[in-house]
Amino acid sequence: MAAAPAAEACSSNPGRPLLGQGVQALERWAVSHGQAAFRGRQLHDWIYAKGVRRLADISVLPKAFRQELEAQPPEAAGDWIGRSRELHRSIARDGTTKLLLGTHDGLSLETVGIPAEGRLTVCVSSQVGCPMACRFCATGKGGLQRSLATHEIVDQVLAVREVMDQRPSHVVFMGMGEPLLNIEAVLEAIDCLCTDLGMAQRQITVSTVGVPHTLPTLAERALARLGRAQFTLAVSLHAPDQRLRQELIPTAHAYPIEALLEDCRRYVAITGRRVSFEYILLGGLNDQPVHARALARQLRGFQSHVNLIPYNPIVEEEFQRPTPQAVEAFRRSLQEQHVAVSVRASRGLDADAACGQLRRRLEATLEPALPSRS
């Protein structure tokens, strides 16, 4: 199936923010406002390469044009860039930087910059809150407020780049929310990240806890929109059997693990890409060798990789972080059964490391994020 033209990544709907729109859409936008098409290319450069926040700061645009746009209310004309504003910044000793960003309608969301040697990974949110209510996740404790728009997803990458003064090398949809409940915006954001920010699909990971019947849909829509599905799909299992998985992930009662794994096989068949499985290790609950052996049986014959994640504690639950010895024994057991496996290094443990913790800690004390004219 042929890909849509790269420059057509986003439509030229005049009521939407400029962030998230591609070159040709911005050219049409400029022409619709009485400007030459090349003004759209200038907008594109200032929005994506320079990370401008206000139209008034784009000095290459005619001053009269900037003043005219700034005088119009964003909700009426859509003539605003669409950047969020930073509400809070938390920096851990290892350099991991968590940002709390305010949206135009007074909500807040988290994004995280995770530095490592030669790379910077941005963990982005796809929703404000989350409806999945996983017991080990702070985000789900507050429920879902709404899904994020394309520009709100892309903005998180720009915000981390701006604060950390480094070009992001990887993006992971592992922040707040369930990406498969916001497929269109997620795929549009991936298109924008690749086409407009110059990232490669292979540098992007989409993580899901599993929504019935959506994995084949994700594969088909990715092929239709992106031409090929080369991003990594990461499926959160967190248990080797349905009983334990349902205890940890309440929504799993409607999506048996056998059905989830069958959908994963269909995804692999459609895209030709292997699936990565995420497994949070909870001390004394799912981190024993018997669980590793059961997990290996579930994945036998599967084109896959297991990413083990030692649990980051949250105050609402009494789950324990696994011991280093338990983590290593679990990893070794999977490896002995010929399962590709790695252990994710824990980052930012002194700075509200678990997803949603910073937002929940500060939401009662921060004043509402008022609409901005960015």
C-alpha positions in Angstrom: 0.0 0.0 0.0 1.5 3.3 -1.0 2.4 5.9 1.5 0.8 9.4 1.6 3.1 12.1 0.3 5.5 13.0 3.1 4.9 16.7 2.9 1.2 16.0 3.3 1.7 14.6 6.8 -1.0 16.9 8.2 -4.0 18.7 6.7 -4.3 22.4 6.3 -7.3 22.8 8.5 -7.2 26.5 9.4 -8.6 25.8 12.9 -5.7 23.6 14.0 -2.3 24.6 15.5 0.5 25.1 13.0 2.7 22.6 15.0 2.1 19.2 13.5 1.5 20.4 10.0 3.9 19.6 7.1 5.6 21.8 4.6 2.8 21.8 2.0 0.1 22.3 4.5 2.0 25.3 5.9 2.5 26.7 2.4 -1.3 26.5 1.8 -1.9 28.1 5.2 0.4 31.0 4.2 -1.3 31.5 0.8 -4.7 31.4 2.5 -3.6 34.4 4.6 -2.5 36.4 1.6 1.2 35.5 1.8 3.6 33.9 -0.7 4.0 30.1 -0.4 7.6 30.4 0.7 6.4 31.9 3.9 5.0 28.5 4.8 8.5 27.0 4.3 9.9 29.7 6.6 7.2 28.8 9.2 8.2 25.1 8.9 11.8 25.9 9.6 11.1 28.2 12.6 8.6 25.7 14.1 10.6 22.5 13.8 14.2 23.5 13.5 14.2 26.5 15.9 11.3 25.5 18.1 9.7 28.9 18.1 6.8 29.4 20.6 5.2 32.7 19.4 4.3 33.9 15.9 5.6 37.3 17.0 9.1 35.9 17.3 9.3 34.7 13.7 11.3 37.7 12.6 11.5 36.7 8.9 7.7 37.2 8.6 6.5 40.7 7.7 5.9 42.7 10.9 2.4 43.7 9.8 1.4 40.1 9.1 2.7 39.0 12.6 0.8 41.8 14.3 -2.4 40.8 12.4 -2.1 37.2 13.4 -1.3 38.0 17.0 -4.4 40.2 17.3 -6.7 37.2 16.4 -7.9 34.9 19.2 -6.5 31.4 18.7 -9.9 29.7 19.3 -11.4 31.8 16.4 -8.7 31.6 13.8 -6.4 28.8 14.8 -3.4 31.1 14.1 -1.3 29.9 17.0 1.7 27.6 17.0 0.4 25.2 19.6 3.2 24.9 22.1 2.5 24.0 25.7 3.9 25.8 28.7 6.2 24.3 31.3 4.6 24.0 34.7 7.3 22.1 36.6 10.7 20.6 36.0 12.2 17.7 38.0 15.8 16.6 37.3 17.3 13.5 38.8 20.9 13.0 39.7 21.4 10.9 36.6 20.2 13.7 34.4 16.8 12.2 33.7 14.5 15.3 33.3 10.7 15.1 33.8 8.6 17.9 32.6 5.0 18.7 33.6 3.4 20.6 30.7 0.2 22.6 30.7 -2.2 22.4 27.7 -4.3 25.2 26.3 -7.4 23.9 28.1 -5.9 23.9 31.6 -4.8 20.2 31.8 -1.4 18.8 32.5 0.7 16.0 31.1 4.1 14.5 31.7 7.1 13.9 29.4 10.5 12.7 30.2 14.0 13.1 28.7 16.3 10.2 29.4 19.9 10.9 28.5 22.5 8.1 27.9 25.8 8.0 26.2 25.3 9.2 22.7 21.5 9.3 22.8 18.5 11.1 24.3 15.2 9.3 24.6 12.0 11.2 25.0 9.1 9.3 26.7 5.9 10.9 25.5 2.3 10.8 26.6 -0.6 10.0 24.3 -3.4 10.9 26.7 -4.1 13.1 29.7 -4.6 10.4 32.3 -5.4 6.8 31.3 -8.5 4.6 31.4 -6.6 1.2 31.8 -6.2 1.5 35.6 -3.1 -0.8 35.8 -2.5 -1.2 39.6 1.2 -0.5 39.4 0.9 2.7 37.4 0.3 6.1 39.0 -1.3 7.6 35.8 -4.3 5.3 35.9 -5.2 6.3 39.5 -6.8 9.5 38.2 -8.6 8.1 35.2 -8.8 9.5 31.7 -9.4 13.2 31.0 -8.9 13.2 27.2 -6.7 12.1 24.4 -3.9 14.3 23.1 -3.9 16.0 19.7 -1.0 15.5 17.3 0.6 18.8 18.1 0.5 18.1 21.9 2.4 14.9 21.3 5.1 16.4 19.0 5.4 19.4 21.4 6.7 17.1 24.1 9.7 16.2 21.9 10.4 19.9 21.2 10.0 20.7 24.9 12.6 18.1 26.0 15.0 19.2 23.2 14.6 22.8 24.4 15.2 22.1 28.1 18.0 19.6 27.6 19.6 21.5 24.7 20.1 18.2 22.8 18.5 16.6 19.7 16.4 13.6 20.8 17.5 10.4 19.2 14.6 8.2 20.2 11.0 8.6 21.1 8.9 6.1 23.1 5.2 6.2 23.6 5.4 4.9 27.2 4.2 8.0 29.1 0.7 8.7 30.2 -2.2 7.0 28.4 -2.9 4.1 26.1 -1.6 4.8 22.6 -4.0 2.3 20.9 -7.0 4.4 22.2 -5.6 7.3 20.2 -4.2 5.6 17.1 -4.8 8.3 14.5 -3.1 11.1 16.5 -0.2 8.7 17.4 0.4 7.7 13.8 0.1 11.3 12.7 2.6 12.3 15.3 5.0 9.5 14.2 4.6 10.8 10.6 5.4 14.4 11.8 8.4 13.2 13.9 9.9 11.4 10.8 9.0 13.9 8.1 9.4 17.2 9.9 11.9 16.5 12.6 14.0 14.0 10.6 13.7 11.0 12.9 13.6 7.4 11.6 10.7 5.1 12.4 13.1 2.6 13.9 13.9 5.2 16.6 10.3 5.2 17.7 8.5 2.7 20.0 4.8 2.4 20.7 3.9 0.7 23.9 0.5 -0.8 24.7 -1.1 -2.7 27.5 -3.5 -4.2 24.9 -6.9 -3.1 23.6 -9.0 -5.9 22.0 -8.8 -6.2 18.2 -6.7 -3.1 17.7 -3.2 -4.5 16.9 -4.2 -5.6 13.4 -5.9 -2.3 12.9 -2.7 -0.5 14.1 -0.7 -2.5 11.5 -3.0 -1.8 8.7 -3.4 2.0 9.4 0.4 2.3 9.9 1.0 0.8 6.4 -1.7 3.1 5.0 -0.4 6.3 6.6 3.4 5.7 6.8 3.9 3.3 3.9 5.6 0.8 6.2 5.5 0.0 9.9 9.1 0.1 11.1 8.5 1.5 14.6 8.8 -1.0 17.4 5.6 -2.3 19.0 6.0 -3.0 22.7 3.2 -5.0 24.4 2.9 -4.9 28.2 2.3 -8.4 29.5 3.6 -8.2 33.1 2.3 -11.7 33.9 2.7 -15.2 32.3 -1.0 -16.2 32.7 -4.5 -14.7 32.6 -5.2 -14.9 36.3 -2.2 -12.9 37.4 -2.4 -10.5 34.5 -6.0 -9.7 35.2 -5.1 -9.0 38.9 -2.5 -6.5 37.8 -4.4 -5.0 34.8 -8.2 -4.9 35.5 -9.1 -4.3 31.8 -7.4 -7.6 30.9 -10.6 -9.5 31.9 -12.0 -8.6 28.5 -8.9 -9.5 26.6 -7.5 -13.0 27.5 -3.8 -13.3 27.2 -4.2 -16.0 24.5 -6.2 -13.5 22.3 -3.7 -10.8 22.9 -0.8 -13.0 21.8 -2.8 -14.1 18.7 -3.3 -10.5 17.8 0.5 -10.0 18.2 1.1 -12.8 15.7 -1.3 -11.2 13.3 0.6 -7.9 13.7 3.9 -9.7 13.0 2.4 -11.3 9.9 1.1 -7.9 8.5 4.2 -5.8 9.3 7.0 -8.3 9.2 8.3 -6.7 12.5 8.9 -8.6 15.7 7.1 -7.6 18.9 8.8 -6.5 22.1 7.1 -7.6 25.3 7.4 -5.5 28.4 7.4 -7.3 31.8 7.4 -5.3 35.0 9.0 -7.3 37.8 7.1 -7.0 41.1 9.0 -8.3 44.1 7.7 -11.6 45.3 4.6 -11.5 43.0 5.7 -12.2 39.4 9.5 -12.3 39.6 10.3 -15.9 40.4 11.9 -18.5 38.0 8.6 -20.4 37.8 7.0 -17.2 36.3 10.0 -17.0 33.9 9.4 -20.6 32.7 5.7 -19.9 32.3 6.4 -16.8 30.3 8.9 -18.7 28.0 6.2 -21.3 27.3 3.7 -18.5 26.3 6.3 -17.0 23.9 7.6 -20.2 22.4 8.0 -19.9 18.6 7.3 -16.2 18.7 9.4 -13.6 16.9 9.8 -11.5 20.0 12.0 -9.9 22.6 11.3 -9.5 26.4 12.2 -6.2 28.2 12.3 -6.7 31.9 11.5 -3.6 34.0 12.1 -3.5 37.7 9.2 -1.9 39.4 9.3 1.8 40.5 7.1 2.0 43.7 4.1 4.4 43.9 2.5 5.4 47.2 -1.0 4.0 46.3 0.2 0.4 46.1 2.2 -1.9 48.3 4.1 -3.7 45.5 7.8 -4.1 46.2 10.7 -3.5 43.9 12.5 -6.8 43.1 15.9 -7.6 44.4 18.8 -7.4 41.9 19.3 -11.1 42.5 15.7 -11.9 41.5 16.0 -9.7 38.4 19.1 -11.6 37.3 17.7 -15.0 38.0 14.6 -14.2 35.9 16.7 -12.9 33.1 19.0 -15.9 33.2 16.0 -18.3 33.2 14.5 -16.7 30.1 17.9 -16.8 28.3 18.3 -20.4 29.1 15.0 -21.1 27.4 16.2 -19.2 24.3 14.1 -16.1 24.8 15.7 -12.9 23.7 15.7 -10.7 26.9 17.2 -7.5 28.3 16.8 -5.5 31.5 15.8 -1.9 31.4 18.0 0.2 33.6 16.0 2.2 36.1 16.4 6.0 35.7 15.4 9.0 37.7 14.6 7.1 40.9 15.0 10.3 43.0 12.6 12.3 40.8 9.2 10.7 40.7 10.3 8.0 38.3 7.1 6.1 37.8 4.8 7.4 35.1 2.2 9.9 36.4 3.9 10.4 39.8 5.0 14.0 39.2 1.6 15.0 37.9 -0.3 13.4 40.8 2.1 14.9 43.4 1.7 18.5 42.0 -1.8 18.6 40.6 -3.2 19.7 43.9 -0.8 22.6 44.4 -0.3 23.9 40.8 -2.6 26.6 39.7 -4.6 25.7 36.5 -2.7 26.0 33.3 -4.4 29.0 31.7 -4.7 29.1 27.9 -1.6 30.6 26.4 -1.0 32.6 23.1 1.9 30.4 22.1 
